[in-house]
């Protein structure tokens, strides 16, 4: 029995798994599956989030801008922060990103 389950236990390709356990490919009318829905958007969000310090949150536009300046944010990130509505307190980078109109938020 040890030899029969070796492929499953060790993750060896071509193990003795039943055919019904293998994933089916997408149909002709179905889009290809992707692990990352939009890699460019995620990279932009990640770059933006690099300059939003956790010590600035929760914070309004001015607090976020001060924190970003301290972290050496480039001009385009500072310009984005200047576009945020005045008097609104943001708790997460996703909320800020959504307020800039670039993706869904948590609010």
Secondary structure as the mmCIF struct_conf table of DSSP 4:
data_model
#
loop_
_struct_conf.conf_type_id
_struct_conf.id
_struct_conf.beg_label_comp_id
_struct_conf.beg_label_asym_id
_struct_conf.beg_label_seq_id
_struct_conf.end_label_comp_id
_struct_conf.end_label_asym_id
_struct_conf.end_label_seq_id
TURN_TY1_P TURN_TY1_P1 UNK A 2 UNK A 4
BEND BEND1 UNK A 5 UNK A 5
HELX_RH_AL_P HELX_RH_AL_P1 UNK A 6 UNK A 10
TURN_TY1_P TURN_TY1_P2 UNK A 11 UNK A 11
TURN_TY1_P TURN_TY1_P3 UNK A 13 UNK A 14
BEND BEND2 UNK A 16 UNK A 16
HELX_RH_3T_P HELX_RH_3T_P1 UNK A 19 UNK A 21
BEND BEND3 UNK A 22 UNK A 22
HELX_LH_PP_P HELX_LH_PP_P1 UNK A 23 UNK A 27
TURN_TY1_P TURN_TY1_P4 UNK A 28 UNK A 29
BEND BEND4 UNK A 30 UNK A 30
HELX_LH_PP_P HELX_LH_PP_P2 UNK A 31 UNK A 33
BEND BEND5 UNK A 35 UNK A 37
HELX_RH_AL_P HELX_RH_AL_P2 UNK A 39 UNK A 50
TURN_TY1_P TURN_TY1_P5 UNK A 51 UNK A 51
BEND BEND6 UNK A 52 UNK A 52
HELX_RH_3T_P HELX_RH_3T_P2 UNK A 54 UNK A 56
BEND BEND7 UNK A 58 UNK A 58
STRN STRN1 UNK A 59 UNK A 59
HELX_RH_AL_P HELX_RH_AL_P3 UNK A 61 UNK A 70
TURN_TY1_P TURN_TY1_P6 UNK A 71 UNK A 72
HELX_RH_AL_P HELX_RH_AL_P4 UNK A 75 UNK A 82
TURN_TY1_P TURN_TY1_P7 UNK A 83 UNK A 83
BEND BEND8 UNK A 84 UNK A 84
HELX_LH_PP_P HELX_LH_PP_P3 UNK A 85 UNK A 85
TURN_TY1_P TURN_TY1_P8 UNK A 86 UNK A 87
STRN STRN2 UNK A 90 UNK A 90
BEND BEND9 UNK A 92 UNK A 92
HELX_RH_AL_P HELX_RH_AL_P5 UNK A 93 UNK A 99
TURN_TY1_P TURN_TY1_P9 UNK A 100 UNK A 101
BEND BEND10 UNK A 102 UNK A 103
#
